[in-house]
Amino acid sequence: MKKIKSISLVNFTNHALVSFCAEVESHIKTSLPVENAALCGDFSASLSVFKDMLSSSVETFNEAILEADKKADGAWVAINTLLNLNVNHYDGAVCEAARTVLDVFDNIPNPTRLPYAEEYARLASLLTQLSAIPEETLKTAMVDGWIDELRRRVDAFNELRKTKTQTRSEIETGASKKARQALIDAYRDLVDTLNAMQLISKSDAFERIAQYINELIDANRATMKAKKTTRKGGKEDEGTAVDAAK
């Protein structure tokens, strides 16, 4: 009898947990005897709930980030449009002020179609350069209000992305935490059931399932060990570099 090994899923990231459980589910569904197909029911249901919850959370964040980015892009477009209009303004003072501000814009290529990291690095640089222009000049160019609005929208976008990063790296709370624990519990119950079935079933399918899951467990352990070793090596290298710098 090849009993399914024990493995703690507590320290798995959400992505790793879903990936592991999905592989287990896929193999079991295709390997279980027809008369025992229901054994995977609770586990599959728990996996589906957790996957849907994570997907919904990520989708909500992505939609919010997309909307925040559109607003920041809109502010940049509004300023650029106003400046290009006002460099031909009938009032010479407005024309001169607009030209001063537009020169800064022209030095930083349109960032609105770039990937987020590059776009917001350019917008940060743009806002820094614009802050060096006298407030009166920005006001005369008729873009002072829009520049303040661009700054607010860039800050809002960056804060949202920071929140998303923190949320994805932290342990899930509330409903997500409950769904995650339910999946882990369902996996443990499934393993206990499969191990028990090897004792009472005449089918050798359960032994083959156990062998597959054990191989999957070994592969995951090897991956986690390799990542841990890499992290330790990185820290050691970093420490050596700091010592050398001293």
Secondary structure, DSSP 8 states (H G I E B T S, - for coil): ---------TTS-HHHHHHHHHHHHHHHHHHS-GGGGGGGHHHHHHHHHHHHHHHHHHHHHHHHHHHHHHHHHHHHHHHHHHHHHHTT-SSHHHHHHHHHHHHHHHHS---TTS-HHHHHHHHHHHHHHHTTS-HHHHHHTT-HHHHHHHHHHHHHHHHHHHHHHHHHHS---HHHHHHHHHHHHHHHHHHHHHHHHHHH-S-THHHHHHHHHHHHHHHHHHHHHHHHHHHHHHHHHHHHHHHHH-
